[in-house]
Each structure stands twice: as structure tokens, then as C-alpha cells.
Amino acid sequence: MSEGLLFIGAKPFMNYVTGAVLQFTTKGASAVHIRARGKFIAKAVDVAEIATKRFLSTQAKVQSVMINSEQFKNEEGRDVRVSTIDIVLVKST
Amino acid sequence: MSEGLLFIGAKPFMNYVTGAVLQFTTKGASAVHIRARGKFIAKAVDVAEIATKRFLSTQAKVQSVMINSEQFKNEEGRDVRVSTIDIVLVKST
């Protein structure tokens, strides 16, 4: 009953979909977290939807979606806020 | 106990933040749905985060986030899939 983590960035879209699918089909994960920040949030939602609906329709589903914000200082020392998303996929029972 | 709906598109970011805030502060909404499709999903998350954390920190919070897909045919008659998000803000109790 392991949990996988996939952080969405600039790599090709299907890399992430494949990564999510393999977590369930060959690595025996019971849950996979798909996380992203800022402009990659829409890509994370696409990855979760394609992985669960096209590739894992009988094997996994979206369990929960959470959004949040992270604060940090940029190179000029100014406070910057960025939105985050955490989508949890779980094995269908 | 009315519910507001805000569909996120190409208008300036702060238009949507103001729209969400006014639903609670002057229109007496008990809940506001923030919805978006495709590339506007990240903007919808930003609107929800800024509205609740900067402007409504004591008055409203994110209650739930749901993602889904819509299928439709494009101009050439091909099936197209687009991801959607529905973020529900509710009055803090």
C-alpha cells in the first residue's frame, strides 16, 4: 500500500500520464499525488483526467483535490505568492 | 442563502476576484462557484486563493474543489476533451 508522488512541470504531457498510470499498474501504488504550482496547475488537472478516464477507468479515480498558496521571496527579495494544487488518485475498489 | 456563479475567462484577473468578493460582501451569497475550463483552470485557482486569503480571510473559505472533463466536437467534427474545475467558496461560520 505505497503512495506515489508526481510533480508536474515542463516535461512532455504524456510523460506524466504514463508516470501516473505506471504507479498503479506496475509499482503497486494504492494512491498517487499529482502536484503542481502556478501555470502548471491546468496541466496537472489534464494529467489526472486523462490518466483516470482514458487509461485507468476501471482501476483508479480522483479521490480529492486541494488547492493552497505558497509564499516565498523572489530574487529581488519581494514576497511572491503562488497557487498550488494536490490531486489524489486512488485505486478503485 | 443564494449561490453565486463565476465563470473564469479572458477578462482581467482582478475583475473575477472583485466579483467573487462582492458576491459575499454585498450580494449576501452563502456560496460562490468558481468554474473554468482548459487553460483558465490555473486562473480560477488563483482567483479562489486571492479572494479567500487576501480579501475574505475571516468571511469565506474554500469548501471543495472538483475536477471533471467535457467532451464536444470541434469545427472539423472531431471529438475534443477539455478539463474543467469547480471551486466552491462558502461563508465562514
N, CA and C atoms of all chains as a GROMACS GRO file, in nm:
protein
  558
    1MET      N    1   0.084  -0.120   0.000
    1MET     CA    2   0.000   0.000   0.000
    1MET      C    3   0.088   0.125   0.000
    2SER      N    4   0.166   0.147  -0.107
    2SER     CA    5   0.253   0.263  -0.113
    2SER      C    6   0.184   0.380  -0.181
    3GLU      N    7   0.238   0.500  -0.157
    3GLU     CA    8   0.184   0.620  -0.219
    3GLU      C    9   0.287   0.680  -0.312
    4GLY      N   10   0.246   0.714  -0.433
    4GLY     CA   11   0.335   0.777  -0.528
    4GLY      C   12   0.316   0.928  -0.531
    5LEU      N   13   0.419   0.998  -0.580
    5LEU     CA   14   0.412   1.144  -0.592
    5LEU      C   15   0.463   1.184  -0.729
    6LEU      N   16   0.385   1.269  -0.796
    6LEU     CA   17   0.420   1.314  -0.929
    6LEU      C   18   0.414   1.466  -0.928
    7PHE      N   19   0.528   1.532  -0.951
    7PHE     CA   20   0.530   1.678  -0.952
    7PHE      C   21   0.530   1.726  -1.097
    8ILE      N   22   0.427   1.800  -1.137
    8ILE     CA   23   0.408   1.837  -1.278
    8ILE      C   24   0.488   1.963  -1.313
    9GLY      N   25   0.568   1.952  -1.420
    9GLY     CA   26   0.649   2.066  -1.465
    9GLY      C   27   0.648   2.075  -1.616
   10ALA      N   28   0.766   2.104  -1.673
   10ALA     CA   29   0.774   2.138  -1.815
   10ALA      C   30   0.798   2.019  -1.908
   11LYS      N   31   0.810   1.897  -1.853
   11LYS     CA   32   0.830   1.781  -1.940
   11LYS      C   33   0.706   1.757  -2.027
   12PRO      N   34   0.721   1.674  -2.133
   12PRO     CA   35   0.605   1.648  -2.219
   12PRO      C   36   0.489   1.587  -2.140
   13PHE      N   37   0.369   1.628  -2.180
   13PHE     CA   38   0.247   1.588  -2.111
   13PHE      C   39   0.236   1.438  -2.086
   14MET      N   40   0.262   1.358  -2.192
   14MET     CA   41   0.240   1.214  -2.178
   14MET      C   42   0.340   1.147  -2.084
   15ASN      N   43   0.455   1.210  -2.060
   15ASN     CA   44   0.548   1.157  -1.958
   15ASN      C   45   0.476   1.145  -1.823
   16TYR      N   46   0.401   1.247  -1.790
   16TYR     CA   47   0.333   1.249  -1.659
   16TYR      C   48   0.216   1.151  -1.656
   17VAL      N   49   0.142   1.144  -1.766
   17VAL     CA   50   0.030   1.049  -1.771
   17VAL      C   51   0.083   0.908  -1.755
   18THR      N   52   0.188   0.875  -1.831
   18THR     CA   53   0.249   0.742  -1.821
   18THR      C   54   0.300   0.717  -1.680
   19GLY      N   55   0.364   0.818  -1.621
   19GLY     CA   56   0.413   0.804  -1.484
   19GLY      C   57   0.303   0.771  -1.386
   20ALA      N   58   0.191   0.839  -1.399
   20ALA     CA   59   0.078   0.813  -1.308
   20ALA      C   60   0.022   0.673  -1.328
   21VAL      N   61   0.006   0.635  -1.455
   21VAL     CA   62  -0.051   0.503  -1.486
   21VAL      C   63   0.039   0.392  -1.432
   22LEU      N   64   0.170   0.406  -1.456
   22LEU     CA   65   0.265   0.301  -1.413
   22LEU      C   66   0.268   0.285  -1.261
   23GLN      N   67   0.248   0.395  -1.188
   23GLN     CA   68   0.243   0.386  -1.041
   23GLN      C   69   0.140   0.281  -0.998
   24PHE      N   70   0.025   0.283  -1.065
   24PHE     CA   71  -0.081   0.188  -1.028
   24PHE      C   72  -0.059   0.050  -1.090
   25THR      N   73  -0.019   0.046  -1.219
   25THR     CA   74  -0.019  -0.082  -1.289
   25THR      C   75   0.105  -0.167  -1.262
   26THR      N   76   0.220  -0.103  -1.238
   26THR     CA   77   0.340  -0.186  -1.218
   26THR      C   78   0.410  -0.162  -1.085
   27LYS      N   79   0.382  -0.049  -1.019
   27LYS     CA   80   0.450  -0.024  -0.892
   27LYS      C   81   0.361  -0.051  -0.771
   28GLY      N   82   0.239  -0.095  -0.796
   28GLY     CA   83   0.152  -0.136  -0.686
   28GLY      C   84   0.110  -0.024  -0.592
   29ALA      N   85   0.110   0.101  -0.640
   29ALA     CA   86   0.068   0.212  -0.553
   29ALA      C   87  -0.081   0.201  -0.522
   30SER      N   88  -0.117   0.240  -0.401
   30SER     CA   89  -0.259   0.246  -0.365
   30SER      C   90  -0.311   0.388  -0.386
   31ALA      N   91  -0.220   0.485  -0.392
   31ALA     CA   92  -0.259   0.625  -0.415
   31ALA      C   93  -0.144   0.698  -0.483
   32VAL      N   94  -0.178   0.797  -0.564
   32VAL     CA   95  -0.077   0.882  -0.628
   32VAL      C   96  -0.118   1.028  -0.612
   33HIS      N   97  -0.027   1.110  -0.560
   33HIS     CA   98  -0.050   1.254  -0.552
   33HIS      C   99   0.006   1.322  -0.676
   34ILE      N  100  -0.077   1.400  -0.743
   34ILE     CA  101  -0.032   1.480  -0.857
   34ILE      C  102  -0.030   1.625  -0.810
   35ARG      N  103   0.092   1.683  -0.806
   35ARG     CA  104   0.106   1.818  -0.752
   35ARG      C  105   0.161   1.914  -0.857
   36ALA      N  106   0.119   2.040  -0.850
   36ALA     CA  107   0.171   2.142  -0.941
   36ALA      C  108   0.155   2.279  -0.878
   37ARG      N  109   0.233   2.374  -0.934
   37ARG     CA  110   0.223   2.513  -0.889
   37ARG      C  111   0.202   2.604  -1.010
   38GLY      N  112   0.137   2.719  -0.986
   38GLY     CA  113   0.126   2.824  -1.088
   38GLY      C  114   0.069   2.777  -1.219
   39LYS      N  115   0.143   2.808  -1.326
   39LYS     CA  116   0.091   2.780  -1.461
   39LYS      C  117   0.078   2.632  -1.492
   40PHE      N  118   0.139   2.545  -1.412
   40PHE     CA  119   0.130   2.402  -1.438
   40PHE      C  120   0.006   2.337  -1.377
   41ILE      N  121  -0.077   2.417  -1.309
   41ILE     CA  122  -0.197   2.363  -1.245
   41ILE      C  123  -0.293   2.303  -1.347
   42ALA      N  124  -0.316   2.373  -1.459
   42ALA     CA  125  -0.409   2.321  -1.560
   42ALA      C  126  -0.357   2.189  -1.618
   43LYS      N  127  -0.223   2.180  -1.635
   43LYS     CA  128  -0.162   2.057  -1.686
   43LYS      C  129  -0.182   1.941  -1.587
   44ALA      N  130  -0.173   1.970  -1.458
   44ALA     CA  131  -0.194   1.867  -1.356
   44ALA      C  132  -0.336   1.811  -1.363
   45VAL      N  133  -0.433   1.901  -1.384
   45VAL     CA  134  -0.573   1.857  -1.395
   45VAL      C  135  -0.589   1.769  -1.518
   46ASP      N  136  -0.528   1.810  -1.632
   46ASP     CA  137  -0.534   1.728  -1.754
   46ASP      C  138  -0.472   1.590  -1.730
   47VAL      N  139  -0.358   1.585  -1.663
   47VAL     CA  140  -0.292   1.457  -1.636
   47VAL      C  141  -0.384   1.366  -1.554
   48ALA      N  142  -0.446   1.421  -1.451
   48ALA     CA  143  -0.534   1.342  -1.365
   48ALA      C  144  -0.656   1.291  -1.444
   49GLU      N  145  -0.712   1.378  -1.526
   49GLU     CA  146  -0.832   1.340  -1.602
   49GLU      C  147  -0.801   1.233  -1.708
   50ILE      N  148  -0.693   1.254  -1.783
   50ILE     CA  149  -0.657   1.157  -1.888
   50ILE      C  150  -0.615   1.024  -1.826
   51ALA      N  151  -0.535   1.029  -1.719
   51ALA     CA  152  -0.488   0.905  -1.657
   51ALA      C  153  -0.606   0.824  -1.603
   52THR      N  154  -0.699   0.890  -1.534
   52THR     CA  155  -0.808   0.814  -1.473
   52THR      C  156  -0.917   0.777  -1.574
   53LYS      N  157  -0.948   0.865  -1.669
   53LYS     CA  158  -1.062   0.837  -1.757
   53LYS      C  159  -1.025   0.758  -1.882
   54ARG      N  160  -0.905   0.783  -1.937
   54ARG     CA  161  -0.871   0.710  -2.059
   54ARG      C  162  -0.794   0.582  -2.030
   55PHE      N  163  -0.702   0.586  -1.932
   55PHE     CA  164  -0.612   0.472  -1.913
   55PHE      C  165  -0.646   0.383  -1.793
   56LEU      N  166  -0.706   0.439  -1.691
   56LEU     CA  167  -0.729   0.363  -1.567
   56LEU      C  168  -0.876   0.364  -1.528
   57SER      N  169  -0.964   0.367  -1.629
   57SER     CA  170  -1.105   0.394  -1.599
   57SER      C  171  -1.166   0.294  -1.500
   58THR      N  172  -1.116   0.170  -1.501
   58THR     CA  173  -1.171   0.073  -1.407
   58THR      C  174  -1.080   0.054  -1.285
   59GLN      N  175  -0.961   0.116  -1.289
   59GLN     CA  176  -0.860   0.086  -1.186
   59GLN      C  177  -0.832   0.199  -1.088
   60ALA      N  178  -0.857   0.323  -1.129
   60ALA     CA  179  -0.827   0.435  -1.039
   60ALA      C  180  -0.923   0.550  -1.064
   61LYS      N  181  -0.936   0.637  -0.966
   61LYS     CA  182  -1.026   0.751  -0.976
   61LYS      C  183  -0.970   0.867  -0.893
   62VAL      N  184  -1.023   0.986  -0.918
   62VAL     CA  185  -0.984   1.102  -0.838
   62VAL      C  186  -1.054   1.094  -0.703
   63GLN      N  187  -0.975   1.096  -0.596
   63GLN     CA  188  -1.035   1.091  -0.463
   63GLN      C  189  -1.058   1.231  -0.406
   64SER      N  190  -0.961   1.319  -0.422
   64SER     CA  191  -0.974   1.453  -0.365
   64SER      C  192  -0.887   1.552  -0.441
   65VAL      N  193  -0.926   1.678  -0.434
   65VAL     CA  194  -0.849   1.787  -0.494
   65VAL      C  195  -0.839   1.897  -0.390
   66MET      N  196  -0.715   1.940  -0.363
   66MET     CA  197  -0.697   2.051  -0.269
   66MET      C  198  -0.617   2.161  -0.334
   67ILE      N  199  -0.654   2.286  -0.306
   67ILE     CA  200  -0.575   2.399  -0.355
   67ILE      C  201  -0.521   2.475  -0.234
   68ASN      N  202  -0.408   2.543  -0.257
   68ASN     CA  203  -0.344   2.618  -0.149
   68ASN      C  204  -0.255   2.726  -0.211
   69SER      N  205  -0.184   2.800  -0.126
   69SER     CA  206  -0.088   2.900  -0.173
   69SER      C  207   0.045   2.880  -0.103
   70GLU      N  208   0.154   2.911  -0.175
   70GLU     CA  209   0.286   2.913  -0.113
   70GLU      C  210   0.341   3.054  -0.124
   71GLN      N  211   0.406   3.099  -0.015
   71GLN     CA  212   0.470   3.231  -0.017
   71GLN      C  213   0.620   3.212  -0.016
   72PHE      N  214   0.689   3.289  -0.098
   72PHE     CA  215   0.835   3.288  -0.090
   72PHE      C  216   0.887   3.423  -0.138
   73LYS      N  217   1.017   3.446  -0.120
   73LYS     CA  218   1.077   3.572  -0.166
   73LYS      C  219   1.147   3.549  -0.300
   74ASN      N  220   1.124   3.638  -0.395
   74ASN     CA  221   1.192   3.623  -0.525
   74ASN      C  222   1.334   3.681  -0.518
   75GLU      N  223   1.402   3.684  -0.633
   75GLU     CA  224   1.543   3.726  -0.635
   75GLU      C  225   1.563   3.868  -0.582
   76GLU      N  226   1.461   3.954  -0.600
   76GLU     CA  227   1.473   4.093  -0.551
   76GLU      C  228   1.429   4.105  -0.404
   77GLY      N  229   1.396   3.993  -0.340
   77GLY     CA  230   1.357   3.997  -0.200
   77GLY      C  231   1.211   4.034  -0.177
   78ARG      N  232   1.132   4.038  -0.286
   78ARG     CA  233   0.989   4.068  -0.271
   78ARG      C  234   0.909   3.942  -0.242
   79ASP      N  235   0.803   3.959  -0.164
   79ASP     CA  236   0.716   3.844  -0.135
   79ASP      C  237   0.636   3.807  -0.259
   80VAL      N  238   0.638   3.680  -0.292
   80VAL     CA  239   0.564   3.629  -0.407
   80VAL      C  240   0.472   3.518  -0.358
   81ARG      N  241   0.350   3.515  -0.414
   81ARG     CA  242   0.256   3.410  -0.379
   81ARG      C  243   0.229   3.325  -0.502
   82VAL      N  244   0.222   3.196  -0.485
   82VAL     CA  245   0.189   3.110  -0.599
   82VAL      C  246   0.086   3.007  -0.552
   83SER      N  247  -0.013   2.981  -0.638
   83SER     CA  248  -0.115   2.881  -0.606
   83SER      C  249  -0.061   2.741  -0.630
   84THR      N  250  -0.112   2.645  -0.553
   84THR     CA  251  -0.072   2.505  -0.569
   84THR      C  252  -0.196   2.416  -0.576
   85ILE      N  253  -0.179   2.298  -0.634
   85ILE     CA  254  -0.288   2.200  -0.637
   85ILE      C  255  -0.233   2.064  -0.600
   86ASP      N  256  -0.312   1.985  -0.532
   86ASP     CA  257  -0.275   1.848  -0.494
   86ASP      C  258  -0.396   1.759  -0.525
   87ILE      N  259  -0.380   1.677  -0.629
   87ILE     CA  260  -0.488   1.588  -0.673
   87ILE      C  261  -0.451   1.446  -0.630
   88VAL      N  262  -0.537   1.381  -0.554
   88VAL     CA  263  -0.507   1.245  -0.508
   88VAL      C  264  -0.587   1.144  -0.589
   89LEU      N  265  -0.516   1.056  -0.658
   89LEU     CA  266  -0.579   0.944  -0.728
   89LEU      C  267  -0.569   0.821  -0.638
   90VAL      N  268  -0.675   0.741  -0.635
   90VAL     CA  269  -0.671   0.617  -0.556
   90VAL      C  270  -0.723   0.501  -0.639
   91LYS      N  271  -0.677   0.383  -0.602
   91LYS     CA  272  -0.726   0.260  -0.665
   91LYS      C  273  -0.877   0.249  -0.647
   92SER      N  274  -0.947   0.215  -0.753
   92SER     CA  275  -1.091   0.188  -0.742
   92SER      C  276  -1.109   0.058  -0.667
   93THR      N  277  -1.211   0.051  -0.584
   93THR     CA  278  -1.232  -0.072  -0.507
   93THR      C  279  -1.340  -0.158  -0.571
   94MET      N  280  -2.992   3.297   0.144
   94MET     CA  281  -2.895   3.189   0.121
   94MET      C  282  -2.882   3.163  -0.029
   95SER      N  283  -2.834   3.262  -0.106
   95SER     CA  284  -2.823   3.244  -0.250
   95SER      C  285  -2.683   3.191  -0.286
   96GLU      N  286  -2.673   3.134  -0.405
   96GLU     CA  287  -2.544   3.086  -0.454
   96GLU      C  288  -2.503   3.164  -0.578
   97GLY      N  289  -2.378   3.208  -0.580
   97GLY     CA  290  -2.328   3.282  -0.696
   97GLY      C  291  -2.247   3.191  -0.787
   98LEU      N  292  -2.235   3.233  -0.914
   98LEU     CA  293  -2.156   3.156  -1.010
   98LEU      C  294  -2.064   3.252  -1.085
   99LEU      N  295  -1.936   3.214  -1.094
   99LEU     CA  296  -1.838   3.298  -1.161
   99LEU      C  297  -1.766   3.209  -1.262
  100PHE      N  298  -1.780   3.241  -1.390
  100PHE     CA  299  -1.714   3.161  -1.493
  100PHE      C  300  -1.588   3.235  -1.538
  101ILE      N  301  -1.472   3.174  -1.518
  101ILE     CA  302  -1.344   3.241  -1.542
  101ILE      C  303  -1.303   3.232  -1.689
  102GLY      N  304  -1.273   3.349  -1.748
  102GLY     CA  305  -1.230   3.354  -1.888
  102GLY      C  306  -1.118   3.453  -1.906
  103ALA      N  307  -1.125   3.529  -2.015
  103ALA     CA  308  -1.012   3.612  -2.057
  103ALA      C  309  -1.013   3.753  -1.998
  104LYS      N  310  -1.114   3.789  -1.919
  104LYS     CA  311  -1.116   3.924  -1.860
  104LYS      C  312  -1.000   3.941  -1.761
  105PRO      N  313  -0.970   4.067  -1.725
  105PRO     CA  314  -0.859   4.089  -1.630
  105PRO      C  315  -0.882   4.016  -1.499
  106PHE      N  316  -0.772   3.966  -1.444
  106PHE     CA  317  -0.776   3.883  -1.324
  106PHE      C  318  -0.857   3.945  -1.210
  107MET      N  319  -0.832   4.074  -1.182
  107MET     CA  320  -0.896   4.134  -1.066
  107MET      C  321  -1.047   4.152  -1.084
  108ASN      N  322  -1.095   4.154  -1.209
  108ASN     CA  323  -1.241   4.156  -1.229
  108ASN      C  324  -1.306   4.037  -1.159
  109TYR      N  325  -1.243   3.921  -1.172
  109TYR     CA  326  -1.302   3.800  -1.115
  109TYR      C  327  -1.287   3.797  -0.963
  110VAL      N  328  -1.172   3.845  -0.913
  110VAL     CA  329  -1.153   3.849  -0.768
  110VAL      C  330  -1.259   3.942  -0.706
  111THR      N  331  -1.274   4.061  -0.765
  111THR     CA  332  -1.374   4.156  -0.716
  111THR      C  333  -1.514   4.095  -0.724
  112GLY      N  334  -1.541   4.028  -0.834
  112GLY     CA  335  -1.673   3.964  -0.850
  112GLY      C  336  -1.701   3.863  -0.740
  113ALA      N  337  -1.601   3.783  -0.706
  113ALA     CA  338  -1.619   3.682  -0.601
  113ALA      C  339  -1.639   3.748  -0.465
  114VAL      N  340  -1.558   3.852  -0.438
  114VAL     CA  341  -1.567   3.919  -0.308
  114VAL      C  342  -1.704   3.985  -0.291
  115LEU      N  343  -1.750   4.054  -0.397
  115LEU     CA  344  -1.878   4.126  -0.389
  115LEU      C  345  -1.997   4.031  -0.369
  116GLN      N  346  -1.986   3.910  -0.422
  116GLN     CA  347  -2.093   3.812  -0.400
  116GLN      C  348  -2.118   3.793  -0.251
  117PHE      N  349  -2.010   3.787  -0.175
  117PHE     CA  350  -2.025   3.765  -0.031
  117PHE      C  351  -2.055   3.895   0.044
  118THR      N  352  -1.987   4.005   0.006
  118THR     CA  353  -1.994   4.125   0.089
  118THR      C  354  -2.118   4.210   0.061
  119THR      N  355  -2.167   4.211  -0.064
  119THR     CA  356  -2.282   4.299  -0.092
  119THR      C  357  -2.403   4.226  -0.147
  120LYS      N  358  -2.383   4.103  -0.200
  120LYS     CA  359  -2.498   4.032  -0.256
  120LYS      C  360  -2.550   3.923  -0.164
  121GLY      N  361  -2.489   3.909  -0.047
  121GLY     CA  362  -2.540   3.815   0.053
  121GLY      C  363  -2.534   3.669   0.014
  122ALA      N  364  -2.442   3.633  -0.076
  122ALA     CA  365  -2.431   3.493  -0.116
  122ALA      C  366  -2.381   3.408   0.000
  123SER      N  367  -2.432   3.286   0.010
  123SER     CA  368  -2.381   3.191   0.109
  123SER      C  369  -2.273   3.103   0.048
  124ALA      N  370  -2.272   3.095  -0.086
  124ALA     CA  371  -2.170   3.016  -0.156
  124ALA      C  372  -2.147   3.074  -0.294
  125VAL      N  373  -2.026   3.059  -0.344
  125VAL     CA  374  -1.994   3.103  -0.480
  125VAL      C  375  -1.916   2.991  -0.550
  126HIS      N  376  -1.964   2.952  -0.669
  126HIS     CA  377  -1.893   2.854  -0.751
  126HIS      C  378  -1.802   2.928  -0.848
  127ILE      N  379  -1.673   2.892  -0.848
  127ILE     CA  380  -1.578   2.946  -0.945
  127ILE      C  381  -1.547   2.835  -1.042
  128ARG      N  382  -1.587   2.855  -1.170
  128ARG     CA  383  -1.570   2.748  -1.269
  128ARG      C  384  -1.482   2.794  -1.384
  129ALA      N  385  -1.406   2.699  -1.440
  129ALA     CA  386  -1.321   2.729  -1.554
  129ALA      C  387  -1.295   2.602  -1.633
  130ARG      N  388  -1.251   2.622  -1.759
  130ARG     CA  389  -1.215   2.510  -1.845
  130ARG      C  390  -1.076   2.534  -1.902
  131GLY      N  391  -1.006   2.421  -1.932
  131GLY     CA  392  -0.880   2.429  -2.006
  131GLY      C  393  -0.778   2.521  -1.943
  132LYS      N  394  -0.724   2.612  -2.027
  132LYS     CA  395  -0.612   2.696  -1.982
  132LYS      C  396  -0.652   2.793  -1.872
  133PHE      N  397  -0.781   2.815  -1.850
  133PHE     CA  398  -0.824   2.909  -1.746
  133PHE      C  399  -0.831   2.847  -1.606
  134ILE      N  400  -0.800   2.717  -1.597
  134ILE     CA  401  -0.809   2.648  -1.469
  134ILE      C  402  -0.712   2.707  -1.366
  135ALA      N  403  -0.587   2.736  -1.408
  135ALA     CA  404  -0.490   2.792  -1.314
  135ALA      C  405  -0.536   2.930  -1.265
  136LYS      N  406  -0.598   3.007  -1.355
  136LYS     CA  407  -0.650   3.140  -1.318
  136LYS      C  408  -0.764   3.126  -1.216
  137ALA      N  409  -0.848   3.026  -1.232
  137ALA     CA  410  -0.958   3.004  -1.137
  137ALA      C  411  -0.904   2.973  -0.998
  138VAL      N  412  -0.798   2.893  -0.991
  138VAL     CA  413  -0.737   2.862  -0.860
  138VAL      C  414  -0.679   2.989  -0.798
  139ASP      N  415  -0.612   3.072  -0.881
  139ASP     CA  416  -0.559   3.199  -0.830
  139ASP      C  417  -0.671   3.289  -0.777
  140VAL      N  418  -0.781   3.298  -0.850
  140VAL     CA  419  -0.895   3.381  -0.806
  140VAL      C  420  -0.946   3.333  -0.671
  141ALA      N  421  -0.963   3.202  -0.657
  141ALA     CA  422  -1.014   3.148  -0.531
  141ALA      C  423  -0.918   3.174  -0.415
  142GLU      N  424  -0.788   3.157  -0.442
  142GLU     CA  425  -0.688   3.176  -0.335
  142GLU      C  426  -0.678   3.322  -0.293
  143ILE      N  427  -0.672   3.414  -0.390
  143ILE     CA  428  -0.660   3.556  -0.359
  143ILE      C  429  -0.788   3.607  -0.291
  144ALA      N  430  -0.902   3.566  -0.343
  144ALA     CA  431  -1.030   3.613  -0.286
  144ALA      C  432  -1.043   3.568  -0.141
  145THR      N  433  -1.013   3.442  -0.113
  145THR     CA  434  -1.035   3.391   0.023
  145THR      C  435  -0.923   3.432   0.118
  146LYS      N  436  -0.798   3.434   0.071
  146LYS     CA  437  -0.688   3.458   0.166
  146LYS      C  438  -0.655   3.605   0.183
  147ARG      N  439  -0.667   3.686   0.075
  147ARG     CA  440  -0.632   3.827   0.091
  147ARG      C  441  -0.752   3.914   0.126
  148PHE      N  442  -0.870   3.884   0.065
  148PHE     CA  443  -0.982   3.976   0.080
  148PHE      C  444  -1.091   3.928   0.175
  149LEU      N  445  -1.106   3.797   0.189
  149LEU     CA  446  -1.218   3.744   0.268
  149LEU      C  447  -1.168   3.650   0.377
  150SER      N  448  -1.049   3.677   0.431
  150SER     CA  449  -0.985   3.577   0.517
  150SER      C  450  -1.070   3.536   0.637
  151THR      N  451  -1.153   3.628   0.688
  151THR     CA  452  -1.238   3.591   0.802
  151THR      C  453  -1.381   3.560   0.758
  152GLN      N  454  -1.410   3.584   0.630
  152GLN     CA  455  -1.550   3.576   0.586
  152GLN      C  456  -1.584   3.458   0.496
  153ALA      N  457  -1.484   3.404   0.426
  153ALA     CA  458  -1.513   3.293   0.335
  153ALA      C  459  -1.391   3.203   0.322
  154LYS      N  460  -1.416   3.080   0.279
  154LYS     CA  461  -1.308   2.982   0.263
  154LYS      C  462  -1.344   2.886   0.150
  155VAL      N  463  -1.243   2.812   0.104
  155VAL     CA  464  -1.267   2.710   0.002
  155VAL      C  465  -1.332   2.589   0.069
  156GLN      N  466  -1.448   2.549   0.019
  156GLN     CA  467  -1.514   2.432   0.077
  156GLN      C  468  -1.479   2.304   0.002
  157SER      N  469  -1.478   2.311  -0.130
  157SER     CA  470  -1.450   2.190  -0.209
  157SER      C  471  -1.396   2.228  -0.346
  158VAL      N  472  -1.322   2.134  -0.404
  158VAL     CA  473  -1.270   2.151  -0.540
  158VAL      C  474  -1.300   2.022  -0.615
  159MET      N  475  -1.363   2.036  -0.732
  159MET     CA  476  -1.390   1.918  -0.814
  159MET      C  477  -1.335   1.938  -0.953
  160ILE      N  478  -1.278   1.833  -1.010
  160ILE     CA  479  -1.233   1.839  -1.149
  160ILE      C  480  -1.312   1.738  -1.230
  161ASN      N  481  -1.324   1.767  -1.360
  161ASN     CA  482  -1.401   1.680  -1.448
  161ASN      C  483  -1.354   1.703  -1.592
  162SER      N  484  -1.419   1.636  -1.687
  162SER     CA  485  -1.389   1.656  -1.829
  162SER      C  486  -1.518   1.680  -1.904
  163GLU      N  487  -1.509   1.761  -2.009
  163GLU     CA  488  -1.622   1.778  -2.101
  163GLU      C  489  -1.578   1.732  -2.238
  164GLN      N  490  -1.668   1.663  -2.307
  164GLN     CA  491  -1.641   1.619  -2.444
  164GLN      C  492  -1.728   1.699  -2.539
  165PHE      N  493  -1.672   1.743  -2.648
  165PHE     CA  494  -1.754   1.804  -2.752
  165PHE      C  495  -1.686   1.786  -2.886
  166LYS      N  496  -1.756   1.821  -2.994
  166LYS     CA  497  -1.698   1.809  -3.128
  166LYS      C  498  -1.650   1.947  -3.173
  167ASN      N  499  -1.528   1.951  -3.227
  167ASN     CA  500  -1.477   2.080  -3.275
  167ASN      C  501  -1.531   2.108  -3.416
  168GLU      N  502  -1.481   2.217  -3.476
  168GLU     CA  503  -1.536   2.259  -3.607
  168GLU      C  504  -1.519   2.153  -3.715
  169GLU      N  505  -1.414   2.072  -3.703
  169GLU     CA  506  -1.393   1.965  -3.803
  169GLU      C  507  -1.468   1.837  -3.767
  170GLY      N  508  -1.548   1.840  -3.661
  170GLY     CA  509  -1.625   1.723  -3.623
  170GLY      C  510  -1.549   1.621  -3.542
  171ARG      N  511  -1.429   1.658  -3.498
  171ARG     CA  512  -1.351   1.564  -3.416
  171ARG      C  513  -1.386   1.579  -3.269
  172ASP      N  514  -1.379   1.466  -3.197
  172ASP     CA  515  -1.406   1.470  -3.053
  172ASP      C  516  -1.292   1.539  -2.980
  173VAL      N  517  -1.327   1.635  -2.898
  173VAL     CA  518  -1.229   1.709  -2.820
  173VAL      C  519  -1.266   1.695  -2.672
  174ARG      N  520  -1.163   1.680  -2.587
  174ARG     CA  521  -1.186   1.671  -2.445
  174ARG      C  522  -1.123   1.792  -2.378
  175VAL      N  523  -1.192   1.850  -2.283
  175VAL     CA  524  -1.132   1.961  -2.208
  175VAL      C  525  -1.159   1.939  -2.059
  176SER      N  526  -1.057   1.968  -1.977
  176SER     CA  527  -1.072   1.954  -1.832
  176SER      C  528  -1.148   2.074  -1.776
  177THR      N  529  -1.220   2.050  -1.668
  177THR     CA  530  -1.294   2.158  -1.600
  177THR      C  531  -1.264   2.154  -1.450
  178ILE      N  532  -1.287   2.269  -1.386
  178ILE     CA  533  -1.272   2.275  -1.240
  178ILE      C  534  -1.390   2.352  -1.183
  179ASP      N  535  -1.434   2.311  -1.066
  179ASP     CA  536  -1.543   2.379  -0.994
  179ASP      C  537  -1.498   2.395  -0.850
  180ILE      N  538  -1.469   2.520  -0.812
  180ILE     CA  539  -1.423   2.551  -0.676
  180ILE      C  540  -1.538   2.618  -0.602
  181VAL      N  541  -1.577   2.563  -0.488
  181VAL     CA  542  -1.688   2.620  -0.412
  181VAL      C  543  -1.634   2.696  -0.292
  182LEU      N  544  -1.662   2.827  -0.288
  182LEU     CA  545  -1.630   2.908  -0.171
  182LEU      C  546  -1.756   2.920  -0.087
  183VAL      N  547  -1.741   2.912   0.046
  183VAL     CA  548  -1.856   2.929   0.135
  183VAL      C  549  -1.823   3.028   0.246
  184LYS      N  550  -1.929   3.088   0.298
  184LYS     CA  551  -1.914   3.177   0.412
  184LYS      C  552  -1.854   3.103   0.529
  185SER      N  553  -1.755   3.164   0.595
  185SER     CA  554  -1.701   3.104   0.718
  185SER      C  555  -1.807   3.117   0.826
  186THR      N  556  -1.816   3.014   0.910
  186THR     CA  557  -1.918   3.020   1.015
  186THR      C  558  -1.857   3.071   1.145
   0.00000   0.00000   0.00000
